[in-house]
Amino acid sequence: MATGPDNEQQKEQTLLLFLLALFLFASPFTLWWATADNLWFLPYLLWLLIIIAGAWLELRHSRHDL
């Protein structure tokens, strides 16, 4: 099966989303949002944003699978 420009773009966007999640949860940036002064649900909110972005990418590219 040949990979077209849409498939390559989807791979790039998925990789960028993964790198954003990695940056948010496995970097020194974690110390900033994990301090006691921040909201207790901030990590959950960040995960929710990652999940929504992943679902949006999936829905955006799934219409091309027909």
CHARMM-style PDB file with segment names, atoms N, HN, CA, C and O in Angstrom:
ATOM      1  N   MET     1       0.840  -1.166   0.000  1.00  0.00      PROA
ATOM      2  CA  MET     1       0.000   0.000   0.000  1.00  0.00      PROA
ATOM      3  C   MET     1       0.893   1.239   0.000  1.00  0.00      PROA
ATOM      4  O   MET     1       1.784   1.367   0.840  1.00  0.00      PROA
ATOM      5  N   ALA     2       0.660   2.114  -0.909  1.00  0.00      PROA
ATOM      6  HN  ALA     2      -0.063   2.010  -1.591  1.00  0.00      PROA
ATOM      7  CA  ALA     2       1.478   3.314  -1.048  1.00  0.00      PROA
ATOM      8  C   ALA     2       1.067   4.357  -0.020  1.00  0.00      PROA
ATOM      9  O   ALA     2      -0.109   4.504   0.312  1.00  0.00      PROA
ATOM     10  N   THR     3       2.047   5.060   0.463  1.00  0.00      PROA
ATOM     11  HN  THR     3       3.003   4.940   0.193  1.00  0.00      PROA
ATOM     12  CA  THR     3       1.759   6.125   1.410  1.00  0.00      PROA
ATOM     13  C   THR     3       1.689   7.438   0.654  1.00  0.00      PROA
ATOM     14  O   THR     3       2.630   7.823  -0.040  1.00  0.00      PROA
ATOM     15  N   GLY     4       0.571   8.113   0.795  1.00  0.00      PROA
ATOM     16  HN  GLY     4      -0.194   7.800   1.359  1.00  0.00      PROA
ATOM     17  CA  GLY     4       0.377   9.383   0.113  1.00  0.00      PROA
ATOM     18  C   GLY     4       0.732  10.547   1.005  1.00  0.00      PROA
ATOM     19  O   GLY     4       1.177  10.363   2.138  1.00  0.00      PROA
ATOM     20  N   PRO     5       0.534  11.746   0.489  1.00  0.00      PROA
ATOM     21  CA  PRO     5       0.844  12.935   1.280  1.00  0.00      PROA
ATOM     22  C   PRO     5      -0.028  13.044   2.535  1.00  0.00      PROA
ATOM     23  O   PRO     5       0.433  13.538   3.564  1.00  0.00      PROA
ATOM     24  N   ASP     6      -1.292  12.584   2.459  1.00  0.00      PROA
ATOM     25  HN  ASP     6      -1.666  12.183   1.623  1.00  0.00      PROA
ATOM     26  CA  ASP     6      -2.164  12.645   3.634  1.00  0.00      PROA
ATOM     27  C   ASP     6      -1.649  11.740   4.739  1.00  0.00      PROA
ATOM     28  O   ASP     6      -1.685  12.105   5.914  1.00  0.00      PROA
ATOM     29  N   ASN     7      -1.167  10.551   4.363  1.00  0.00      PROA
ATOM     30  HN  ASN     7      -1.138  10.254   3.409  1.00  0.00      PROA
ATOM     31  CA  ASN     7      -0.651   9.607   5.345  1.00  0.00      PROA
ATOM     32  C   ASN     7       0.621  10.142   5.991  1.00  0.00      PROA
ATOM     33  O   ASN     7       0.811   9.989   7.198  1.00  0.00      PROA
ATOM     34  N   GLU     8       1.475  10.752   5.221  1.00  0.00      PROA
ATOM     35  HN  GLU     8       1.320  10.877   4.241  1.00  0.00      PROA
ATOM     36  CA  GLU     8       2.707  11.326   5.764  1.00  0.00      PROA
ATOM     37  C   GLU     8       2.391  12.495   6.698  1.00  0.00      PROA
ATOM     38  O   GLU     8       3.021  12.649   7.744  1.00  0.00      PROA
ATOM     39  N   GLN     9       1.420  13.308   6.316  1.00  0.00      PROA
ATOM     40  HN  GLN     9       0.909  13.183   5.466  1.00  0.00      PROA
ATOM     41  CA  GLN     9       1.032  14.438   7.165  1.00  0.00      PROA
ATOM     42  C   GLN     9       0.443  13.940   8.484  1.00  0.00      PROA
ATOM     43  O   GLN     9       0.700  14.515   9.542  1.00  0.00      PROA
ATOM     44  N   GLN    10      -0.347  12.872   8.415  1.00  0.00      PROA
ATOM     45  HN  GLN    10      -0.556  12.405   7.556  1.00  0.00      PROA
ATOM     46  CA  GLN    10      -0.926  12.305   9.634  1.00  0.00      PROA
ATOM     47  C   GLN    10       0.172  11.774  10.549  1.00  0.00      PROA
ATOM     48  O   GLN    10       0.107  11.962  11.764  1.00  0.00      PROA
ATOM     49  N   LYS    11       1.172  11.116   9.984  1.00  0.00      PROA
ATOM     50  HN  LYS    11       1.225  10.964   8.997  1.00  0.00      PROA
ATOM     51  CA  LYS    11       2.286  10.614  10.791  1.00  0.00      PROA
ATOM     52  C   LYS    11       3.052  11.748  11.450  1.00  0.00      PROA
ATOM     53  O   LYS    11       3.430  11.650  12.617  1.00  0.00      PROA
ATOM     54  N   GLU    12       3.280  12.821  10.710  1.00  0.00      PROA
ATOM     55  HN  GLU    12       2.972  12.901   9.762  1.00  0.00      PROA
ATOM     56  CA  GLU    12       4.002  13.965  11.261  1.00  0.00      PROA
ATOM     57  C   GLU    12       3.219  14.624  12.394  1.00  0.00      PROA
ATOM     58  O   GLU    12       3.797  14.996  13.415  1.00  0.00      PROA
ATOM     59  N   GLN    13       1.917  14.768  12.218  1.00  0.00      PROA
ATOM     60  HN  GLN    13       1.447  14.466  11.388  1.00  0.00      PROA
ATOM     61  CA  GLN    13       1.101  15.394  13.249  1.00  0.00      PROA
ATOM     62  C   GLN    13       1.008  14.517  14.488  1.00  0.00      PROA
ATOM     63  O   GLN    13       1.003  15.029  15.608  1.00  0.00      PROA
ATOM     64  N   THR    14       0.935  13.213  14.307  1.00  0.00      PROA
ATOM     65  HN  THR    14       0.938  12.796  13.397  1.00  0.00      PROA
ATOM     66  CA  THR    14       0.915  12.296  15.441  1.00  0.00      PROA
ATOM     67  C   THR    14       2.247  12.352  16.186  1.00  0.00      PROA
ATOM     68  O   THR    14       2.272  12.340  17.417  1.00  0.00      PROA
ATOM     69  N   LEU    15       3.329  12.411  15.461  1.00  0.00      PROA
ATOM     70  HN  LEU    15       3.309  12.421  14.461  1.00  0.00      PROA
ATOM     71  CA  LEU    15       4.644  12.520  16.086  1.00  0.00      PROA
ATOM     72  C   LEU    15       4.781  13.829  16.859  1.00  0.00      PROA
ATOM     73  O   LEU    15       5.330  13.841  17.961  1.00  0.00      PROA
ATOM     74  N   LEU    16       4.290  14.921  16.299  1.00  0.00      PROA
ATOM     75  HN  LEU    16       3.843  14.911  15.404  1.00  0.00      PROA
ATOM     76  CA  LEU    16       4.340  16.202  17.001  1.00  0.00      PROA
ATOM     77  C   LEU    16       3.498  16.181  18.271  1.00  0.00      PROA
ATOM     78  O   LEU    16       3.891  16.759  19.284  1.00  0.00      PROA
ATOM     79  N   LEU    17       2.346  15.521  18.227  1.00  0.00      PROA
ATOM     80  HN  LEU    17       2.027  15.052  17.404  1.00  0.00      PROA
ATOM     81  CA  LEU    17       1.514  15.396  19.420  1.00  0.00      PROA
ATOM     82  C   LEU    17       2.220  14.558  20.477  1.00  0.00      PROA
ATOM     83  O   LEU    17       2.164  14.885  21.663  1.00  0.00      PROA
ATOM     84  N   PHE    18       2.881  13.488  20.067  1.00  0.00      PROA
ATOM     85  HN  PHE    18       2.927  13.223  19.104  1.00  0.00      PROA
ATOM     86  CA  PHE    18       3.646  12.671  21.001  1.00  0.00      PROA
ATOM     87  C   PHE    18       4.788  13.463  21.622  1.00  0.00      PROA
ATOM     88  O   PHE    18       5.033  13.360  22.824  1.00  0.00      PROA
ATOM     89  N   LEU    19       5.481  14.244  20.818  1.00  0.00      PROA
ATOM     90  HN  LEU    19       5.282  14.328  19.842  1.00  0.00      PROA
ATOM     91  CA  LEU    19       6.581  15.054  21.347  1.00  0.00      PROA
ATOM     92  C   LEU    19       6.076  16.126  22.304  1.00  0.00      PROA
ATOM     93  O   LEU    19       6.748  16.443  23.285  1.00  0.00      PROA
ATOM     94  N   LEU    20       4.903  16.685  22.032  1.00  0.00      PROA
ATOM     95  HN  LEU    20       4.357  16.427  21.235  1.00  0.00      PROA
ATOM     96  CA  LEU    20       4.314  17.646  22.961  1.00  0.00      PROA
ATOM     97  C   LEU    20       3.993  16.973  24.290  1.00  0.00      PROA
ATOM     98  O   LEU    20       4.278  17.533  25.349  1.00  0.00      PROA
ATOM     99  N   ALA    21       3.406  15.781  24.249  1.00  0.00      PROA
ATOM    100  HN  ALA    21       3.175  15.326  23.389  1.00  0.00      PROA
ATOM    101  CA  ALA    21       3.096  15.047  25.477  1.00  0.00      PROA
ATOM    102  C   ALA    21       4.375  14.692  26.222  1.00  0.00      PROA
ATOM    103  O   ALA    21       4.431  14.791  27.448  1.00  0.00      PROA
ATOM    104  N   LEU    22       5.386  14.286  25.498  1.00  0.00      PROA
ATOM    105  HN  LEU    22       5.341  14.205  24.502  1.00  0.00      PROA
ATOM    106  CA  LEU    22       6.668  13.973  26.124  1.00  0.00      PROA
ATOM    107  C   LEU    22       7.276  15.211  26.778  1.00  0.00      PROA
ATOM    108  O   LEU    22       7.834  15.131  27.873  1.00  0.00      PROA
ATOM    109  N   PHE    23       7.166  16.343  26.110  1.00  0.00      PROA
ATOM    110  HN  PHE    23       6.712  16.408  25.221  1.00  0.00      PROA
ATOM    111  CA  PHE    23       7.676  17.594  26.662  1.00  0.00      PROA
ATOM    112  C   PHE    23       6.923  17.980  27.929  1.00  0.00      PROA
ATOM    113  O   PHE    23       7.531  18.444  28.894  1.00  0.00      PROA
ATOM    114  N   LEU    24       5.600  17.792  27.933  1.00  0.00      PROA
ATOM    115  HN  LEU    24       5.106  17.415  27.149  1.00  0.00      PROA
ATOM    116  CA  LEU    24       4.803  18.186  29.089  1.00  0.00      PROA
ATOM    117  C   LEU    24       5.006  17.276  30.293  1.00  0.00      PROA
ATOM    118  O   LEU    24       4.977  17.747  31.430  1.00  0.00      PROA
ATOM    119  N   PHE    25       5.212  15.974  30.061  1.00  0.00      PROA
ATOM    120  HN  PHE    25       5.236  15.592  29.137  1.00  0.00      PROA
ATOM    121  CA  PHE    25       5.193  15.019  31.158  1.00  0.00      PROA
ATOM    122  C   PHE    25       6.539  14.374  31.482  1.00  0.00      PROA
ATOM    123  O   PHE    25       6.638  13.668  32.485  1.00  0.00      PROA
ATOM    124  N   ALA    26       7.561  14.587  30.685  1.00  0.00      PROA
ATOM    125  HN  ALA    26       7.480  15.161  29.871  1.00  0.00      PROA
ATOM    126  CA  ALA    26       8.848  13.947  30.951  1.00  0.00      PROA
ATOM    127  C   ALA    26      10.013  14.915  30.741  1.00  0.00      PROA
ATOM    128  O   ALA    26      11.035  14.554  30.157  1.00  0.00      PROA
ATOM    129  N   SER    27       9.851  16.108  31.210  1.00  0.00      PROA
ATOM    130  HN  SER    27       9.021  16.401  31.684  1.00  0.00      PROA
ATOM    131  CA  SER    27      10.908  17.097  31.057  1.00  0.00      PROA
ATOM    132  C   SER    27      10.987  17.937  32.331  1.00  0.00      PROA
ATOM    133  O   SER    27      10.142  17.796  33.216  1.00  0.00      PROA
ATOM    134  N   PRO    28      11.965  18.786  32.431  1.00  0.00      PROA
ATOM    135  CA  PRO    28      12.017  19.692  33.594  1.00  0.00      PROA
ATOM    136  C   PRO    28      10.808  20.622  33.663  1.00  0.00      PROA
ATOM    137  O   PRO    28      10.542  21.217  34.707  1.00  0.00      PROA
ATOM    138  N   PHE    29      10.079  20.749  32.561  1.00  0.00      PROA
ATOM    139  HN  PHE    29      10.296  20.266  31.713  1.00  0.00      PROA
ATOM    140  CA  PHE    29       8.857  21.543  32.546  1.00  0.00      PROA
ATOM    141  C   PHE    29       7.829  20.997  33.534  1.00  0.00      PROA
ATOM    142  O   PHE    29       6.955  21.734  33.990  1.00  0.00      PROA
ATOM    143  N   THR    30       7.929  19.723  33.863  1.00  0.00      PROA
ATOM    144  HN  THR    30       8.639  19.125  33.492  1.00  0.00      PROA
ATOM    145  CA  THR    30       7.027  19.080  34.811  1.00  0.00      PROA
ATOM    146  C   THR    30       7.110  19.736  36.184  1.00  0.00      PROA
ATOM    147  O   THR    30       6.102  19.825  36.885  1.00  0.00      PROA
ATOM    148  N   LEU    31       8.266  20.186  36.566  1.00  0.00      PROA
ATOM    149  HN  LEU    31       9.084  20.114  35.996  1.00  0.00      PROA
ATOM    150  CA  LEU    31       8.423  20.838  37.865  1.00  0.00      PROA
ATOM    151  C   LEU    31       7.591  22.110  37.969  1.00  0.00      PROA
ATOM    152  O   LEU    31       7.147  22.479  39.056  1.00  0.00      PROA
ATOM    153  N   TRP    32       7.383  22.776  36.844  1.00  0.00      PROA
ATOM    154  HN  TRP    32       7.744  22.476  35.961  1.00  0.00      PROA
ATOM    155  CA  TRP    32       6.598  23.999  36.858  1.00  0.00      PROA
ATOM    156  C   TRP    32       5.127  23.718  37.155  1.00  0.00      PROA
ATOM    157  O   TRP    32       4.540  24.364  38.023  1.00  0.00      PROA
ATOM    158  N   TRP    33       4.516  22.748  36.435  1.00  0.00      PROA
ATOM    159  HN  TRP    33       4.993  22.223  35.730  1.00  0.00      PROA
ATOM    160  CA  TRP    33       3.093  22.523  36.640  1.00  0.00      PROA
ATOM    161  C   TRP    33       2.804  21.600  37.816  1.00  0.00      PROA
ATOM    162  O   TRP    33       1.643  21.449  38.196  1.00  0.00      PROA
ATOM    163  N   ALA    34       3.819  20.979  38.400  1.00  0.00      PROA
ATOM    164  HN  ALA    34       4.762  21.101  38.090  1.00  0.00      PROA
ATOM    165  CA  ALA    34       3.594  20.072  39.524  1.00  0.00      PROA
ATOM    166  C   ALA    34       3.821  20.740  40.882  1.00  0.00      PROA
ATOM    167  O   ALA    34       3.791  20.062  41.909  1.00  0.00      PROA
ATOM    168  N   THR    35       4.042  22.022  40.904  1.00  0.00      PROA
ATOM    169  HN  THR    35       4.067  22.573  40.069  1.00  0.00      PROA
ATOM    170  CA  THR    35       4.247  22.692  42.183  1.00  0.00      PROA
ATOM    171  C   THR    35       2.945  22.754  42.967  1.00  0.00      PROA
ATOM    172  O   THR    35       1.859  22.617  42.403  1.00  0.00      PROA
ATOM    173  N   ALA    36       3.066  22.961  44.261  1.00  0.00      PROA
ATOM    174  HN  ALA    36       3.948  23.072  44.719  1.00  0.00      PROA
ATOM    175  CA  ALA    36       1.898  22.968  45.137  1.00  0.00      PROA
ATOM    176  C   ALA    36       1.010  24.193  44.906  1.00  0.00      PROA
ATOM    177  O   ALA    36      -0.158  24.182  45.293  1.00  0.00      PROA
ATOM    178  N   ASP    37       1.536  25.229  44.294  1.00  0.00      PROA
ATOM    179  HN  ASP    37       2.485  25.237  43.980  1.00  0.00      PROA
ATOM    180  CA  ASP    37       0.756  26.444  44.078  1.00  0.00      PROA
ATOM    181  C   ASP    37      -0.263  26.305  42.949  1.00  0.00      PROA
ATOM    182  O   ASP    37      -1.229  27.066  42.892  1.00  0.00      PROA
ATOM    183  N   ASN    38      -0.058  25.350  42.060  1.00  0.00      PROA
ATOM    184  HN  ASN    38       0.726  24.732  42.106  1.00  0.00      PROA
ATOM    185  CA  ASN    38      -0.952  25.180  40.920  1.00  0.00      PROA
ATOM    186  C   ASN    38      -2.187  24.374  41.311  1.00  0.00      PROA
ATOM    187  O   ASN    38      -2.261  23.797  42.395  1.00  0.00      PROA
ATOM    188  N   LEU    39      -3.136  24.354  40.412  1.00  0.00      PROA
ATOM    189  HN  LEU    39      -3.076  24.823  39.530  1.00  0.00      PROA
ATOM    190  CA  LEU    39      -4.372  23.617  40.633  1.00  0.00      PROA
ATOM    191  C   LEU    39      -4.098  22.121  40.728  1.00  0.00      PROA
ATOM    192  O   LEU    39      -3.207  21.610  40.050  1.00  0.00      PROA
ATOM    193  N   TRP    40      -4.848  21.422  41.556  1.00  0.00      PROA
ATOM    194  HN  TRP    40      -5.572  21.836  42.107  1.00  0.00      PROA
ATOM    195  CA  TRP    40      -4.614  19.989  41.747  1.00  0.00      PROA
ATOM    196  C   TRP    40      -4.970  19.183  40.508  1.00  0.00      PROA
ATOM    197  O   TRP    40      -4.446  18.088  40.302  1.00  0.00      PROA
ATOM    198  N   PHE    41      -5.867  19.729  39.677  1.00  0.00      PROA
ATOM    199  HN  PHE    41      -6.292  20.619  39.845  1.00  0.00      PROA
ATOM    200  CA  PHE    41      -6.307  18.983  38.497  1.00  0.00      PROA
ATOM    201  C   PHE    41      -5.565  19.386  37.223  1.00  0.00      PROA
ATOM    202  O   PHE    41      -5.966  18.986  36.131  1.00  0.00      PROA
ATOM    203  N   LEU    42      -4.509  20.156  37.340  1.00  0.00      PROA
ATOM    204  HN  LEU    42      -4.183  20.481  38.227  1.00  0.00      PROA
ATOM    205  CA  LEU    42      -3.752  20.580  36.162  1.00  0.00      PROA
ATOM    206  C   LEU    42      -3.165  19.413  35.363  1.00  0.00      PROA
ATOM    207  O   LEU    42      -3.230  19.449  34.135  1.00  0.00      PROA
ATOM    208  N   PRO    43      -2.587  18.365  36.003  1.00  0.00      PROA
ATOM    209  CA  PRO    43      -2.100  17.235  35.199  1.00  0.00      PROA
ATOM    210  C   PRO    43      -3.223  16.539  34.429  1.00  0.00      PROA
ATOM    211  O   PRO    43      -3.024  16.098  33.298  1.00  0.00      PROA
ATOM    212  N   TYR    44      -4.400  16.443  35.044  1.00  0.00      PROA
ATOM    213  HN  TYR    44      -4.562  16.801  35.963  1.00  0.00      PROA
ATOM    214  CA  TYR    44      -5.546  15.831  34.363  1.00  0.00      PROA
ATOM    215  C   TYR    44      -6.014  16.692  33.196  1.00  0.00      PROA
ATOM    216  O   TYR    44      -6.412  16.175  32.152  1.00  0.00      PROA
ATOM    217  N   LEU    45      -5.964  17.990  33.381  1.00  0.00      PROA
ATOM    218  HN  LEU    45      -5.641  18.409  34.229  1.00  0.00      PROA
ATOM    219  CA  LEU    45      -6.340  18.904  32.316  1.00  0.00      PROA
ATOM    220  C   LEU    45      -5.372  18.803  31.138  1.00  0.00      PROA
ATOM    221  O   LEU    45      -5.789  18.824  29.980  1.00  0.00      PROA
ATOM    222  N   LEU    46      -4.086  18.693  31.438  1.00  0.00      PROA
ATOM    223  HN  LEU    46      -3.747  18.676  32.378  1.00  0.00      PROA
ATOM    224  CA  LEU    46      -3.089  18.536  30.366  1.00  0.00      PROA
ATOM    225  C   LEU    46      -3.306  17.229  29.608  1.00  0.00      PROA
ATOM    226  O   LEU    46      -3.227  17.204  28.379  1.00  0.00      PROA
ATOM    227  N   TRP    47      -3.584  16.131  30.342  1.00  0.00      PROA
ATOM    228  HN  TRP    47      -3.649  16.152  31.340  1.00  0.00      PROA
ATOM    229  CA  TRP    47      -3.881  14.861  29.672  1.00  0.00      PROA
ATOM    230  C   TRP    47      -5.130  14.973  28.822  1.00  0.00      PROA
ATOM    231  O   TRP    47      -5.177  14.436  27.715  1.00  0.00      PROA
ATOM    232  N   LEU    48      -6.147  15.665  29.326  1.00  0.00      PROA
ATOM    233  HN  LEU    48      -6.109  16.102  30.225  1.00  0.00      PROA
ATOM    234  CA  LEU    48      -7.378  15.850  28.560  1.00  0.00      PROA
ATOM    235  C   LEU    48      -7.104  16.591  27.262  1.00  0.00      PROA
ATOM    236  O   LEU    48      -7.659  16.238  26.222  1.00  0.00      PROA
ATOM    237  N   LEU    49      -6.265  17.602  27.307  1.00  0.00      PROA
ATOM    238  HN  LEU    49      -5.814  17.888  28.152  1.00  0.00      PROA
ATOM    239  CA  LEU    49      -5.913  18.333  26.088  1.00  0.00      PROA
ATOM    240  C   LEU    49      -5.178  17.452  25.086  1.00  0.00      PROA
ATOM    241  O   LEU    49      -5.413  17.550  23.881  1.00  0.00      PROA
ATOM    242  N   ILE    50      -4.290  16.593  25.578  1.00  0.00      PROA
ATOM    243  HN  ILE    50      -4.099  16.513  26.556  1.00  0.00      PROA
ATOM    244  CA  ILE    50      -3.574  15.665  24.686  1.00  0.00      PROA
ATOM    245  C   ILE    50      -4.558  14.676  24.055  1.00  0.00      PROA
ATOM    246  O   ILE    50      -4.474  14.390  22.860  1.00  0.00      PROA
ATOM    247  N   ILE    51      -5.481  14.161  24.851  1.00  0.00      PROA
ATOM    248  HN  ILE    51      -5.549  14.393  25.822  1.00  0.00      PROA
ATOM    249  CA  ILE    51      -6.469  13.197  24.345  1.00  0.00      PROA
ATOM    250  C   ILE    51      -7.391  13.849  23.326  1.00  0.00      PROA
ATOM    251  O   ILE    51      -7.691  13.252  22.292  1.00  0.00      PROA
ATOM    252  N   ILE    52      -7.842  15.063  23.606  1.00  0.00      PROA
ATOM    253  HN  ILE    52      -7.599  15.547  24.446  1.00  0.00      PROA
ATOM    254  CA  ILE    52      -8.715  15.765  22.657  1.00  0.00      PROA
ATOM    255  C   ILE    52      -7.974  16.049  21.358  1.00  0.00      PROA
ATOM    256  O   ILE    52      -8.547  15.905  20.278  1.00  0.00      PROA
ATOM    257  N   ALA    53      -6.725  16.447  21.445  1.00  0.00      PROA
ATOM    258  HN  ALA    53      -6.259  16.564  22.323  1.00  0.00      PROA
ATOM    259  CA  ALA    53      -5.939  16.699  20.231  1.00  0.00      PROA
ATOM    260  C   ALA    53      -5.756  15.416  19.425  1.00  0.00      PROA
ATOM    261  O   ALA    53      -5.830  15.444  18.197  1.00  0.00      PROA
ATOM    262  N   GLY    54      -5.515  14.288  20.104  1.00  0.00      PROA
ATOM    263  HN  GLY    54      -5.455  14.265  21.102  1.00  0.00      PROA
ATOM    264  CA  GLY    54      -5.387  13.011  19.399  1.00  0.00      PROA
ATOM    265  C   GLY    54      -6.688  12.589  18.748  1.00  0.00      PROA
ATOM    266  O   GLY    54      -6.685  12.089  17.623  1.00  0.00      PROA
ATOM    267  N   ALA    55      -7.804  12.783  19.441  1.00  0.00      PROA
ATOM    268  HN  ALA    55      -7.807  13.189  20.355  1.00  0.00      PROA
ATOM    269  CA  ALA    55      -9.109  12.437  18.861  1.00  0.00      PROA
ATOM    270  C   ALA    55      -9.425  13.331  17.673  1.00  0.00      PROA
ATOM    271  O   ALA    55      -9.976  12.870  16.673  1.00  0.00      PROA
ATOM    272  N   TRP    56      -9.076  14.610  17.779  1.00  0.00      PROA
ATOM    273  HN  TRP    56      -8.629  14.984  18.591  1.00  0.00      PROA
ATOM    274  CA  TRP    56      -9.319  15.527  16.677  1.00  0.00      PROA
ATOM    275  C   TRP    56      -8.497  15.127  15.447  1.00  0.00      PROA
ATOM    276  O   TRP    56      -8.995  15.173  14.322  1.00  0.00      PROA
ATOM    277  N   LEU    57      -7.239  14.736  15.666  1.00  0.00      PROA
ATOM    278  HN  LEU    57      -6.835  14.698  16.580  1.00  0.00      PROA
ATOM    279  CA  LEU    57      -6.411  14.279  14.545  1.00  0.00      PROA
ATOM    280  C   LEU    57      -6.997  13.025  13.913  1.00  0.00      PROA
ATOM    281  O   LEU    57      -7.017  12.897  12.689  1.00  0.00      PROA
ATOM    282  N   GLU    58      -7.474  12.099  14.739  1.00  0.00      PROA
ATOM    283  HN  GLU    58      -7.457  12.203  15.734  1.00  0.00      PROA
ATOM    284  CA  GLU    58      -8.062  10.864  14.219  1.00  0.00      PROA
ATOM    285  C   GLU    58      -9.322  11.146  13.410  1.00  0.00      PROA
ATOM    286  O   GLU    58      -9.495  10.593  12.324  1.00  0.00      PROA
ATOM    287  N   LEU    59     -10.189  11.988  13.917  1.00  0.00      PROA
ATOM    288  HN  LEU    59     -10.049  12.438  14.799  1.00  0.00      PROA
ATOM    289  CA  LEU    59     -11.419  12.322  13.189  1.00  0.00      PROA
ATOM    290  C   LEU    59     -11.117  13.083  11.899  1.00  0.00      PROA
ATOM    291  O   LEU    59     -11.794  12.892  10.889  1.00  0.00      PROA
ATOM    292  N   ARG    60     -10.124  13.924  11.936  1.00  0.00      PROA
ATOM    293  HN  ARG    60      -9.575  14.079  12.757  1.00  0.00      PROA
ATOM    294  CA  ARG    60      -9.760  14.698  10.761  1.00  0.00      PROA
ATOM    295  C   ARG    60      -9.241  13.825   9.623  1.00  0.00      PROA
ATOM    296  O   ARG    60      -9.498  14.101   8.452  1.00  0.00      PROA
ATOM    297  N   HSD    61      -8.511  12.771   9.976  1.00  0.00      PROA
ATOM    298  HN  HSD    61      -8.302  12.547  10.928  1.00  0.00      PROA
ATOM    299  CA  HSD    61      -7.924  11.916   8.949  1.00  0.00      PROA
ATOM    300  C   HSD    61      -8.759  10.672   8.675  1.00  0.00      PROA
ATOM    301  O   HSD    61      -8.510   9.987   7.683  1.00  0.00      PROA
ATOM    302  N   SER    62      -9.727  10.356   9.508  1.00  0.00      PROA
ATOM    303  HN  SER    62      -9.929  10.912  10.314  1.00  0.00      PROA
ATOM    304  CA  SER    62     -10.498   9.138   9.300  1.00  0.00      PROA
ATOM    305  C   SER    62     -11.453   9.237   8.121  1.00  0.00      PROA
ATOM    306  O   SER    62     -11.824   8.207   7.558  1.00  0.00      PROA
ATOM    307  N   ARG    63     -11.862  10.432   7.730  1.00  0.00      PROA
ATOM    308  HN  ARG    63     -11.561  11.269   8.187  1.00  0.00      PROA
ATOM    309  CA  ARG    63     -12.773  10.551   6.581  1.00  0.00      PROA
ATOM    310  C   ARG    63     -12.095  10.194   5.276  1.00  0.00      PROA
ATOM    311  O   ARG    63     -12.779   9.960   4.280  1.00  0.00      PROA
ATOM    312  N   HSD    64     -10.774  10.145   5.248  1.00  0.00      PROA
ATOM    313  HN  HSD    64     -10.219  10.336   6.057  1.00  0.00      PROA
ATOM    314  CA  HSD    64     -10.034   9.767   4.055  1.00  0.00      PROA
ATOM    315  C   HSD    64      -9.867   8.257   3.923  1.00  0.00      PROA
ATOM    316  O   HSD    64      -9.330   7.777   2.925  1.00  0.00      PROA
ATOM    317  N   ASP    65     -10.324   7.509   4.922  1.00  0.00      PROA
ATOM    318  HN  ASP    65     -10.760   7.900   5.732  1.00  0.00      PROA
ATOM    319  CA  ASP    65     -10.146   6.064   4.896  1.00  0.00      PROA
ATOM    320  C   ASP    65     -11.215   5.343   4.091  1.00  0.00      PROA
ATOM    321  O   ASP    65     -11.152   4.119   3.972  1.00  0.00      PROA
ATOM    322  N   LEU    66     -12.178   6.037   3.542  1.00  0.00      PROA
ATOM    323  HN  LEU    66     -12.228   7.031   3.639  1.00  0.00      PROA
ATOM    324  CA  LEU    66     -13.259   5.384   2.814  1.00  0.00      PROA
ATOM    325  C   LEU    66     -12.793   4.772   1.526  1.00  0.00      PROA
ATOM    326  OT1 LEU    66     -13.592   4.183   0.798  1.00  0.00      PROA
TER     327      LEU     66
END
